[in-house]
Amino acid sequence: MRIQRIPRKVIRNEAPEINLDLLEPVIEKYKNKRGNLIPLLQHAQNIYGYIPQQAFCKISENTGINLNEMYGVATFYAQFRLKPVGKNIIKVCHGTACHVQNAGTITDSLEESLKIKDGETTDDGLFTLESVACLGCCSLAPVMMIGNETHGNLTGKSAVKIVKEIKIKESN
């Protein structure tokens, strides 16, 4: 008895419309160069803030790089994002010094206040919350960074207050 293969259905989420023409100069620059995959992905992410599915397809079609290879690289390296991120990325340090000083409380407080989990983005697109291994500010533990600004000696309450102040500034 022979088993017949069932065709796989491709499930596509309603993706926002993106301008793929922005990738053309990047693809032309790296099209036939060795080691072009990471620079192509980095430039795509710089353009869109993350690497949309449509960008993977366009790069693959124009360079011949296998989609599986691209996704393998993009999911291996922490620098690449496959989903849009918030305007403000909150990085909470969970290195040894911060962990000992209760960094988990900061993450928990921010999750509760923002109503998101680690790695998620708020519905309004204003904040993305990330736990990171180390921010290199051990003497200020526990620490978080929002954009390029470092905030140290935090408590859960003070971290939430900083985020609320940013939200107020953004709404004005």
DRENTOR-406402 format. One record per residue: x, y, z of N, C-alpha, C in turn; residue in three letters. Coordinates in nm, 4 decimals. Example, Ala and Ser with C-alpha at 12.3 -4.5 7.8 and 13.67 -1.06 7.14 Angstrom:
2
(atom (1.3190, -0.5690, 0.7800), (1.2300, -0.4500, 0.7800), (1.3200, -0.3300, 0.7800), ALA)
(atom (1.2850, -0.2250, 0.7080), (1.3670, -0.1060, 0.7140), (1.2900, 0.0030, 0.7870), SER)
//
This chain:
172
(atom (0.0845, -0.1177, 0.0000), (0.0000, 0.0000, 0.0000), (0.0889, 0.1239, 0.0000), MET)
(atom (0.0574, 0.2145, -0.0853), (0.1356, 0.3363, -0.0977), (0.0616, 0.4513, -0.0300), ARG)
(atom (0.1339, 0.5275, 0.0479), (0.0742, 0.6413, 0.1173), (0.0933, 0.7643, 0.0306), ILE)
(atom (-0.0146, 0.8352, 0.0104), (-0.0068, 0.9555, -0.0712), (0.0266, 1.0753, 0.0159), GLN)
(atom (0.1211, 1.1534, -0.0296), (0.1634, 1.2724, 0.0441), (0.0571, 1.3804, 0.0339), ARG)
(atom (0.0276, 1.4397, 0.1461), (-0.0686, 1.5496, 0.1503), (0.0076, 1.6782, 0.1254), ILE)
(atom (-0.0363, 1.7588, 0.0286), (0.0355, 1.8844, 0.0026), (0.0323, 1.9764, 0.1240), PRO)
(atom (0.1457, 2.0390, 0.1493), (0.1569, 2.1298, 0.2627), (0.0958, 2.2636, 0.2253), ARG)
(atom (0.0136, 2.3147, 0.3125), (-0.0457, 2.4464, 0.2907), (0.0453, 2.5508, 0.3509), LYS)
(atom (0.0680, 2.6554, 0.2773), (0.1478, 2.7650, 0.3286), (0.0540, 2.8614, 0.3988), VAL)
(atom (0.0799, 2.8823, 0.5254), (-0.0030, 2.9733, 0.6031), (0.0667, 3.1081, 0.6060), ILE)
(atom (0.0010, 3.2070, 0.5559), (0.0597, 3.3401, 0.5528), (-0.0198, 3.4313, 0.6455), ARG)
(atom (0.0521, 3.4973, 0.7305), (-0.0116, 3.5966, 0.8158), (-0.0295, 3.7232, 0.7345), ASN)
(atom (-0.1244, 3.8032, 0.7717), (-0.1422, 3.9315, 0.7069), (-0.0216, 4.0187, 0.7408), GLU)
(atom (0.0719, 4.0256, 0.6493), (0.1941, 4.1016, 0.6724), (0.1728, 4.2452, 0.6262), ALA)
(atom (0.2329, 4.3387, 0.6969), (0.2214, 4.4770, 0.6522), (0.2908, 4.4941, 0.5172), PRO)
(atom (0.2404, 4.5837, 0.4391), (0.2992, 4.6120, 0.3083), (0.4332, 4.6801, 0.3278), GLU)
(atom (0.5369, 4.6239, 0.2674), (0.6698, 4.6851, 0.2771), (0.7215, 4.7151, 0.1379), ILE)
(atom (0.8086, 4.8126, 0.1286), (0.8667, 4.8523, 0.0014), (0.9927, 4.7707, -0.0238), ASN)
(atom (0.9794, 4.6663, -0.1035), (1.0926, 4.5790, -0.1330), (1.1954, 4.6447, -0.2241), LEU)
(atom (1.1568, 4.7530, -0.2903), (1.2521, 4.8238, -0.3770), (1.3697, 4.8785, -0.2969), ASP)
(atom (1.3496, 4.9004, -0.1677), (1.4577, 4.9507, -0.0830), (1.5737, 4.8510, -0.0731), LEU)
(atom (1.5454, 4.7242, -0.1013), (1.6494, 4.6212, -0.0954), (1.7358, 4.6154, -0.2210), LEU)
(atom (1.6879, 4.6714, -0.3310), (1.7588, 4.6601, -0.4592), (1.9070, 4.6997, -0.4529), GLU)
(atom (1.9410, 4.8193, -0.4003), (2.0831, 4.8564, -0.3976), (2.1685, 4.7606, -0.3135), PRO)
(atom (2.1120, 4.7113, -0.2067), (2.1844, 4.6191, -0.1185), (2.2081, 4.4868, -0.1904), VAL)
(atom (2.1041, 4.4366, -0.2554), (2.1167, 4.3104, -0.3285), (2.2197, 4.3250, -0.4396), ILE)
(atom (2.2142, 4.4348, -0.5129), (2.3120, 4.4571, -0.6205), (2.4551, 4.4624, -0.5669), GLU)
(atom (2.4729, 4.5252, -0.4527), (2.6067, 4.5386, -0.3933), (2.6655, 4.4031, -0.3538), LYS)
(atom (2.5819, 4.3145, -0.2987), (2.6320, 4.1885, -0.2432), (2.5969, 4.0644, -0.3254), TYR)
(atom (2.5282, 4.0825, -0.4365), (2.4718, 3.9714, -0.5121), (2.5705, 3.8577, -0.5399), LYS)
(atom (2.6849, 3.8869, -0.5916), (2.7784, 3.7822, -0.6323), (2.9036, 3.7762, -0.5457), ASN)
(atom (2.8933, 3.8241, -0.4249), (3.0098, 3.8231, -0.3357), (3.0029, 3.7048, -0.2406), LYS)
(atom (3.1198, 3.6506, -0.2098), (3.1274, 3.5429, -0.1108), (3.0969, 3.6002, 0.0274), ARG)
(atom (3.0341, 3.5213, 0.1118), (3.0047, 3.5662, 0.2471), (2.9032, 3.6785, 0.2522), GLY)
(atom (2.8107, 3.6794, 0.1561), (2.7161, 3.7905, 0.1454), (2.5927, 3.7776, 0.2344), ASN)
(atom (2.5684, 3.6614, 0.2905), (2.4430, 3.6386, 0.3607), (2.4237, 3.7293, 0.4820), LEU)
(atom (2.5203, 3.7347, 0.5711), (2.5047, 3.8166, 0.6916), (2.4928, 3.9653, 0.6569), ILE)
(atom (2.5774, 4.0191, 0.5685), (2.5563, 4.1606, 0.5326), (2.4194, 4.1879, 0.4703), PRO)
(atom (2.3702, 4.0968, 0.3880), (2.2367, 4.1150, 0.3300), (2.1294, 4.1194, 0.4379), LEU)
(atom (2.1383, 4.0282, 0.5334), (2.0404, 4.0257, 0.6419), (2.0527, 4.1493, 0.7304), LEU)
(atom (2.1762, 4.1908, 0.7578), (2.1960, 4.3108, 0.8401), (2.1373, 4.4343, 0.7732), GLN)
(atom (2.1608, 4.4497, 0.6449), (2.1068, 4.5660, 0.5739), (1.9539, 4.5616, 0.5670), HIS)
(atom (1.8991, 4.4433, 0.5448), (1.7528, 4.4309, 0.5419), (1.6955, 4.4728, 0.6772), ALA)
(atom (1.7591, 4.4282, 0.7845), (1.7112, 4.4654, 0.9176), (1.7274, 4.6151, 0.9431), GLN)
(atom (1.8356, 4.6744, 0.8941), (1.8539, 4.8195, 0.9095), (1.7457, 4.8967, 0.8363), ASN)
(atom (1.7018, 4.8457, 0.7239), (1.5993, 4.9134, 0.6448), (1.4623, 4.9055, 0.7128), ILE)
(atom (1.4238, 4.7855, 0.7576), (1.2877, 4.7632, 0.8068), (1.2758, 4.7573, 0.9594), TYR)
(atom (1.3875, 4.7491, 1.0298), (1.3844, 4.7359, 1.1750), (1.3774, 4.5907, 1.2197), GLY)
(atom (1.3500, 4.5027, 1.1273), (1.3475, 4.3579, 1.1458), (1.3581, 4.2994, 1.0057), TYR)
(atom (1.3592, 4.1668, 0.9928), (1.3672, 4.1078, 0.8588), (1.2318, 4.0453, 0.8260), ILE)
(atom (1.1529, 4.1148, 0.7444), (1.0211, 4.0616, 0.7091), (1.0336, 3.9401, 0.6163), PRO)
(atom (0.9330, 3.8550, 0.6181), (0.9304, 3.7352, 0.5345), (0.9493, 3.7715, 0.3871), GLN)
(atom (0.8860, 3.8806, 0.3441), (0.8966, 3.9214, 0.2044), (1.0406, 3.9541, 0.1661), GLN)
(atom (1.1182, 4.0082, 0.2620), (1.2584, 4.0411, 0.2354), (1.3396, 3.9137, 0.2156), ALA)
(atom (1.3128, 3.8107, 0.2977), (1.3810, 3.6828, 0.2795), (1.3560, 3.6297, 0.1388), PHE)
(atom (1.2296, 3.6341, 0.0964), (1.1933, 3.5825, -0.0359), (1.2620, 3.6606, -0.1471), CYS)
(atom (1.2623, 3.7919, -0.1352), (1.3256, 3.8766, -0.2379), (1.4759, 3.8491, -0.2459), LYS)
(atom (1.5410, 3.8417, -0.1321), (1.6851, 3.8149, -0.1302), (1.7124, 3.6779, -0.1919), ILE)
(atom (1.6334, 3.5794, -0.1563), (1.6516, 3.4446, -0.2098), (1.6346, 3.4422, -0.3616), SER)
(atom (1.5279, 3.5058, -0.4095), (1.5000, 3.5080, -0.5531), (1.6107, 3.5772, -0.6318), GLU)
(atom (1.6694, 3.6819, -0.5746), (1.7671, 3.7622, -0.6469), (1.9122, 3.7169, -0.6295), ASN)
(atom (1.9380, 3.6358, -0.5297), (2.0765, 3.5928, -0.5059), (2.0948, 3.4421, -0.5197), THR)
(atom (1.9851, 3.3681, -0.5141), (1.9950, 3.2234, -0.5207), (2.0264, 3.1583, -0.3864), GLY)
(atom (2.0333, 3.2378, -0.2806), (2.0586, 3.1817, -0.1478), (1.9323, 3.1094, -0.1020), ILE)
(atom (1.9501, 2.9887, -0.0535), (1.8405, 2.9055, -0.0089), (1.7708, 2.9686, 0.1120), ASN)
(atom (1.6378, 2.9680, 0.1114), (1.5606, 3.0238, 0.2232), (1.5942, 2.9547, 0.3554), LEU)
(atom (1.6112, 2.8218, 0.3510), (1.6449, 2.7492, 0.4736), (1.7768, 2.7973, 0.5326), ASN)
(atom (1.8731, 2.8233, 0.4465), (2.0034, 2.8722, 0.4930), (1.9883, 3.0107, 0.5574), GLU)
(atom (1.9093, 3.0973, 0.4931), (1.8891, 3.2320, 0.5479), (1.8207, 3.2266, 0.6836), MET)
(atom (1.7133, 3.1469, 0.6953), (1.6433, 3.1364, 0.8232), (1.7326, 3.0735, 0.9290), TYR)
(atom (1.8161, 2.9784, 0.8884), (1.9093, 2.9169, 0.9824), (2.0041, 3.0186, 1.0430), GLY)
(atom (2.0589, 3.1050, 0.9588), (2.1501, 3.2093, 1.0065), (2.0744, 3.3128, 1.0894), VAL)
(atom (1.9588, 3.3548, 1.0401), (1.8817, 3.4599, 1.1092), (1.8317, 3.4149, 1.2460), ALA)
(atom (1.8038, 3.2872, 1.2620), (1.7567, 3.2392, 1.3916), (1.8717, 3.1989, 1.4833), THR)
(atom (1.9899, 3.1761, 1.4271), (2.1059, 3.1400, 1.5089), (2.1630, 3.2619, 1.5808), PHE)
(atom (2.1763, 3.3734, 1.5086), (2.2376, 3.4933, 1.5654), (2.1324, 3.5815, 1.6330), TYR)
(atom (2.1616, 3.6192, 1.7563), (2.0676, 3.6995, 1.8352), (2.0476, 3.8401, 1.7779), ALA)
(atom (2.1381, 3.8870, 1.6931), (2.1255, 4.0222, 1.6389), (2.0084, 4.0374, 1.5421), GLN)
(atom (1.9600, 3.9266, 1.4870), (1.8539, 3.9345, 1.3867), (1.7166, 3.9195, 1.4503), PHE)
(atom (1.6227, 3.9972, 1.3968), (1.4848, 3.9956, 1.4454), (1.3927, 3.9555, 1.3309), ARG)
(atom (1.2972, 3.8690, 1.3626), (1.2017, 3.8250, 1.2615), (1.0645, 3.8885, 1.2815), LEU)
(atom (1.0523, 3.9673, 1.3855), (0.9269, 4.0378, 1.4135), (0.9592, 4.1851, 1.4384), LYS)
(atom (0.8627, 4.2725, 1.4094), (0.8860, 4.4151, 1.4372), (0.9105, 4.4384, 1.5862), PRO)
(atom (0.9923, 4.5372, 1.6157), (1.0199, 4.5718, 1.7551), (0.9630, 4.7093, 1.7855), VAL)
(atom (0.9530, 4.7381, 1.9131), (0.9002, 4.8662, 1.9565), (0.9975, 4.9804, 1.9313), GLY)
(atom (0.9448, 5.0992, 1.9402), (1.0257, 5.2198, 1.9228), (1.1356, 5.2262, 2.0285), LYS)
(atom (1.1050, 5.1808, 2.1500), (1.2013, 5.1794, 2.2606), (1.2258, 5.0348, 2.3021), ASN)
(atom (1.3497, 4.9908, 2.2914), (1.3850, 4.8560, 2.3325), (1.4409, 4.8627, 2.4739), ILE)
(atom (1.3739, 4.7928, 2.5641), (1.4161, 4.7887, 2.7042), (1.4975, 4.6613, 2.7231), ILE)
(atom (1.6270, 4.6774, 2.7518), (1.7141, 4.5623, 2.7758), (1.7420, 4.5544, 2.9248), LYS)
(atom (1.6943, 4.4476, 2.9867), (1.7177, 4.4269, 3.1292), (1.8332, 4.3283, 3.1431), VAL)
(atom (1.9375, 4.3703, 3.2132), (2.0555, 4.2867, 3.2319), (2.0247, 4.1739, 3.3301), CYS)
(atom (2.0635, 4.0536, 3.2913), (2.0492, 3.9378, 3.3788), (2.1841, 3.8692, 3.3990), HIS)
(atom (2.2926, 3.9468, 3.3854), (2.4255, 3.8943, 3.4143), (2.4368, 3.8633, 3.5625), GLY)
(atom (2.5505, 3.8075, 3.6029), (2.5668, 3.7616, 3.7409), (2.5398, 3.8709, 3.8437), THR)
(atom (2.6031, 3.9865, 3.8288), (2.5854, 4.0938, 3.9277), (2.4400, 4.1398, 3.9339), ALA)
(atom (2.3764, 4.1545, 3.8195), (2.2363, 4.1985, 3.8177), (2.1435, 4.0891, 3.8697), CYS)
(atom (2.1745, 3.9649, 3.8346), (2.0926, 3.8530, 3.8825), (2.0934, 3.8474, 4.0353), HIS)
(atom (2.2114, 3.8625, 4.0932), (2.2258, 3.8595, 4.2392), (2.1501, 3.9756, 4.3036), VAL)
(atom (2.1384, 4.0868, 4.2323), (2.0686, 4.2050, 4.2836), (1.9211, 4.2080, 4.2403), GLN)
(atom (1.8650, 4.0920, 4.2076), (1.7223, 4.0765, 4.1780), (1.6753, 4.1377, 4.0459), ASN)
(atom (1.7511, 4.1149, 3.9398), (1.7086, 4.1618, 3.8077), (1.5754, 4.0993, 3.7667), ALA)
(atom (1.5486, 3.9792, 3.8153), (1.4222, 3.9135, 3.7831), (1.3021, 3.9942, 3.8279), GLY)
(atom (1.3150, 4.0639, 3.9388), (1.2074, 4.1488, 3.9892), (1.1801, 4.2640, 3.8931), THR)
(atom (1.2865, 4.3167, 3.8346), (1.2710, 4.4265, 3.7383), (1.1954, 4.3770, 3.6154), ILE)
(atom (1.2382, 4.2631, 3.5620), (1.1692, 4.2069, 3.4455), (1.0229, 4.1775, 3.4791), THR)
(atom (0.9997, 4.1162, 3.5922), (0.8617, 4.0846, 3.6329), (0.7760, 4.2105, 3.6437), ASP)
(atom (0.8306, 4.3154, 3.7042), (0.7562, 4.4407, 3.7204), (0.7254, 4.5048, 3.5861), SER)
(atom (0.8223, 4.5022, 3.4944), (0.8005, 4.5600, 3.3617), (0.6995, 4.4777, 3.2824), LEU)
(atom (0.7075, 4.3456, 3.2932), (0.6097, 4.2606, 3.2249), (0.4680, 4.2922, 3.2731), GLU)
(atom (0.4535, 4.3070, 3.4030), (0.3226, 4.3358, 3.4606), (0.2730, 4.4742, 3.4177), GLU)
(atom (0.3612, 4.5728, 3.4228), (0.3231, 4.7097, 3.3882), (0.2896, 4.7240, 3.2393), SER)
(atom (0.3718, 4.6623, 3.1541), (0.3539, 4.6757, 3.0091), (0.2566, 4.5737, 2.9509), LEU)
(atom (0.2213, 4.4737, 3.0324), (0.1314, 4.3667, 2.9893), (0.1878, 4.2886, 2.8711), LYS)
(atom (0.3180, 4.2605, 2.8783), (0.3855, 4.1779, 2.7784), (0.4819, 4.0847, 2.8503), ILE)
(atom (0.5294, 3.9847, 2.7789), (0.6303, 3.8928, 2.8305), (0.7659, 3.9308, 2.7696), LYS)
(atom (0.8707, 3.8752, 2.8279), (1.0057, 3.8967, 2.7774), (1.0103, 3.8592, 2.6291), ASP)
(atom (1.0659, 3.9479, 2.5470), (1.0764, 3.9240, 2.4039), (0.9591, 3.9776, 2.3237), GLY)
(atom (0.8570, 4.0287, 2.3906), (0.7386, 4.0780, 2.3207), (0.7390, 4.2303, 2.3101), GLU)
(atom (0.6478, 4.2793, 2.2268), (0.6321, 4.4224, 2.2026), (0.4912, 4.4636, 2.2428), THR)
(atom (0.4801, 4.5826, 2.3016), (0.3482, 4.6330, 2.3414), (0.2608, 4.6553, 2.2190), THR)
(atom (0.1297, 4.6480, 2.2389), (0.0352, 4.6647, 2.1283), (0.0508, 4.7986, 2.0578), ASP)
(atom (0.0897, 4.9018, 2.1321), (0.1051, 5.0344, 2.0717), (0.2389, 5.0503, 1.9992), ASP)
(atom (0.3234, 4.9463, 2.0028), (0.4515, 4.9504, 1.9324), (0.5550, 5.0394, 1.9979), GLY)
(atom (0.5306, 5.0789, 2.1214), (0.6206, 5.1720, 2.1891), (0.7378, 5.1027, 2.2577), LEU)
(atom (0.7155, 4.9832, 2.3134), (0.8208, 4.9160, 2.3893), (0.8352, 4.7696, 2.3497), PHE)
(atom (0.9608, 4.7246, 2.3471), (0.9942, 4.5827, 2.3379), (1.0788, 4.5516, 2.4596), THR)
(atom (1.0479, 4.4425, 2.5275), (1.1199, 4.4032, 2.6484), (1.2112, 4.2856, 2.6174), LEU)
(atom (1.3397, 4.2973, 2.6545), (1.4372, 4.1921, 2.6298), (1.5238, 4.1689, 2.7522), GLU)
(atom (1.5464, 4.0435, 2.7846), (1.6465, 4.0091, 2.8850), (1.7773, 3.9861, 2.8110), SER)
(atom (1.8863, 4.0417, 2.8615), (2.0172, 4.0241, 2.7982), (2.1156, 3.9673, 2.8991), VAL)
(atom (2.2213, 3.9070, 2.8481), (2.3186, 3.8389, 2.9341), (2.4006, 3.9363, 3.0174), ALA)
(atom (2.4453, 4.0465, 2.9595), (2.5252, 4.1427, 3.0362), (2.5333, 4.2739, 2.9604), CYS)
(atom (2.5170, 4.3826, 3.0317), (2.5297, 4.5161, 2.9727), (2.6637, 4.5809, 3.0081), LEU)
(atom (2.7423, 4.5144, 3.0920), (2.8753, 4.5654, 3.1261), (2.8741, 4.6804, 3.2246), GLY)
(atom (2.7706, 4.6918, 3.3029), (2.7590, 4.7997, 3.4017), (2.7423, 4.7402, 3.5406), CYS)
(atom (2.8240, 4.6433, 3.5729), (2.8048, 4.5634, 3.6944), (2.8033, 4.6461, 3.8226), CYS)
(atom (2.8768, 4.7557, 3.8250), (2.8797, 4.8375, 3.9468), (2.7477, 4.9107, 3.9703), SER)
(atom (2.6615, 4.9156, 3.8689), (2.5310, 4.9821, 3.8808), (2.4169, 4.8819, 3.8973), LEU)
(atom (2.4492, 4.7557, 3.9180), (2.3491, 4.6487, 3.9209), (2.2394, 4.6747, 4.0238), ALA)
(atom (2.1179, 4.6378, 3.9879), (2.0687, 4.5887, 3.8597), (2.0449, 4.7033, 3.7605), PRO)
(atom (2.0621, 4.6702, 3.6325), (2.0672, 4.7716, 3.5267), (1.9703, 4.7372, 3.4136), VAL)
(atom (1.9188, 4.8426, 3.3491), (1.8472, 4.8267, 3.2227), (1.8910, 4.9395, 3.1297), MET)
(atom (1.8813, 4.9130, 3.0011), (1.9083, 5.0148, 2.8995), (1.7820, 5.0339, 2.8180), MET)
(atom (1.7521, 5.1597, 2.7907), (1.6428, 5.1921, 2.6995), (1.7054, 5.2811, 2.5935), ILE)
(atom (1.7122, 5.2286, 2.4712), (1.7865, 5.2984, 2.3675), (1.9328, 5.3003, 2.4060), GLY)
(atom (1.9922, 5.4189, 2.4111), (2.1328, 5.4325, 2.4494), (2.1507, 5.4803, 2.5926), ASN)
(atom (2.0417, 5.4875, 2.6670), (2.0480, 5.5384, 2.8032), (2.0464, 5.4244, 2.9047), GLU)
(atom (2.1432, 5.4278, 2.9964), (2.1559, 5.3250, 3.0988), (2.0947, 5.3738, 3.2294), THR)
(atom (2.0190, 5.2867, 3.2943), (1.9562, 5.3168, 3.4224), (2.0020, 5.2105, 3.5215), HIS)
(atom (2.0631, 5.2550, 3.6327), (2.1176, 5.1595, 3.7278), (2.0593, 5.1708, 3.8665), GLY)
(atom (2.1020, 5.0786, 3.9523), (2.0564, 5.0697, 4.0912), (1.9035, 5.0681, 4.0982), ASN)
(atom (1.8438, 4.9855, 4.0147), (1.6990, 4.9840, 3.9980), (1.6277, 4.8946, 4.0978), LEU)
(atom (1.5025, 4.9265, 4.1156), (1.4063, 4.8370, 4.1798), (1.2971, 4.8164, 4.0759), THR)
(atom (1.2084, 4.7235, 4.1006), (1.0967, 4.7051, 4.0084), (1.0165, 4.8324, 3.9936), GLY)
(atom (0.9946, 4.8996, 4.1049), (0.9155, 5.0233, 4.1059), (0.9844, 5.1348, 4.0268), LYS)
(atom (1.1156, 5.1519, 4.0459), (1.1866, 5.2595, 3.9751), (1.1942, 5.2312, 3.8248), SER)
(atom (1.2062, 5.1044, 3.7869), (1.2097, 5.0688, 3.6447), (1.0769, 5.1030, 3.5777), ALA)
(atom (0.9686, 5.0688, 3.6443), (0.8350, 5.0985, 3.5914), (0.8148, 5.2500, 3.5804), VAL)
(atom (0.8631, 5.3243, 3.6788), (0.8500, 5.4703, 3.6774), (0.9223, 5.5297, 3.5554), LYS)
(atom (1.0417, 5.4812, 3.5259), (1.1180, 5.5298, 3.4101), (1.0405, 5.5045, 3.2812), ILE)
(atom (0.9841, 5.3855, 3.2682), (0.9084, 5.3508, 3.1479), (0.7831, 5.4371, 3.1363), VAL)
(atom (0.7158, 5.4617, 3.2482), (0.5961, 5.5467, 3.2455), (0.6308, 5.6893, 3.2037), LYS)
(atom (0.7460, 5.7398, 3.2489), (0.7892, 5.8742, 3.2092), (0.8145, 5.8818, 3.0592), GLU)
(atom (0.8736, 5.7787, 3.0040), (0.8974, 5.7747, 2.8589), (0.7639, 5.7715, 2.7849), ILE)
(atom (0.6707, 5.6941, 2.8351), (0.5384, 5.6850, 2.7726), (0.4688, 5.8201, 2.7725), LYS)
(atom (0.4801, 5.8948, 2.8829), (0.4205, 6.0271, 2.8916), (0.4847, 6.1217, 2.7897), ILE)
(atom (0.6174, 6.1186, 2.7795), (0.6891, 6.2039, 2.6830), (0.6469, 6.1702, 2.5403), LYS)
(atom (0.6313, 6.0415, 2.5120), (0.5931, 5.9968, 2.3766), (0.4517, 6.0409, 2.3410), GLU)
(atom (0.3632, 6.0473, 2.4403), (0.2234, 6.0830, 2.4113), (0.2050, 6.2331, 2.3929), SER)
(atom (0.3031, 6.3120, 2.4364), (0.2915, 6.4593, 2.4209), (0.3401, 6.5065, 2.2861), ASN)
//
